[in-house]
Amino acid sequence: SLGWDAIGQNPRGRSSPSSPSTDAEVKRSMARVVPPLFEALSTLPLLTQVSYISLDGLFFSYYKDGTHTFVVYSNTTFASNSSIQNPNYTWYTQLVHSENGALYGDVGTSRAGFLNH
């Protein structure tokens, strides 16, 4: 485990906004996605970012900035066929231990914006 017990929950301990995916589905998806992404970032020296996004908005990205590694992720989804997007769709940012993938430090949050067509 890379310290992702909180996936499917708000990092500050509150429940995720309601979404089409359940917490268990989000955790299963992240369990499949996170390890290969971290392995790629760790073993390919010229790689500075690796990301995953599902069709329903589940998002995860590792990136390097100088000597630090960060993660940006969402732990909820949005309904892609809905005309009203989830206003609580949030991205979280946190430092990652570059050798073992463990999360540490404060969690930053930002609301993801949507383009209206």
Residue pairs with C-beta under 8 A, 6 or more apart in sequence:
2 34
2 35
2 38
2 100
2 101
2 102
2 103
3 101
3 102
3 103
4 27
4 30
4 31
4 34
4 103
6 75
7 26
7 27
7 30
7 73
7 75
8 16
8 22
8 23
8 24
8 26
8 27
8 30
8 75
9 15
9 16
9 23
9 75
10 16
10 75
10 90
11 75
11 92
11 94
11 107
11 109
12 107
16 23
16 26
16 75
16 76
17 76
17 86
17 88
17 89
19 76
19 77
19 78
19 86
20 56
20 77
20 78
20 79
21 29
21 56
21 58
21 76
21 77
26 58
26 75
26 76
26 77
29 54
29 58
30 58
30 60
30 73
33 52
33 60
34 60
34 101
37 50
37 51
37 52
37 60
37 62
38 62
38 96
38 101
40 47
40 50
41 47
41 49
41 50
41 62
41 64
41 69
42 98
42 99
42 101
48 63
48 64
49 61
49 62
49 63
49 64
50 61
50 62
50 63
51 59
51 60
51 61
51 62
52 58
52 59
52 60
52 61
53 59
53 60
54 77
55 80
56 77
56 78
56 79
56 80
57 74
57 76
57 77
57 78
57 80
57 86
57 89
58 74
58 75
58 76
58 77
59 72
59 73
59 74
59 91
60 71
60 72
60 73
60 74
61 71
61 72
61 73
62 69
62 70
62 71
62 96
63 69
63 70
63 72
64 70
64 98
68 95
68 98
69 95
69 96
69 97
69 98
70 93
70 94
70 95
70 96
71 92
71 93
71 94
71 95
71 96
71 103
72 91
72 92
72 93
73 91
73 92
74 89
74 90
74 91
74 92
74 112
75 92
76 86
76 88
76 89
76 90
77 86
78 85
78 86
78 89
79 85
79 86
85 114
87 111
88 111
89 111
89 112
89 114
90 109
90 110
90 111
90 112
91 109
91 110
91 111
91 112
92 107
92 108
92 109
93 107
93 108
93 109
93 110
94 103
94 104
94 105
94 106
94 107
94 108
95 103
95 104
95 105
96 102
96 103
96 104
97 103
97 104
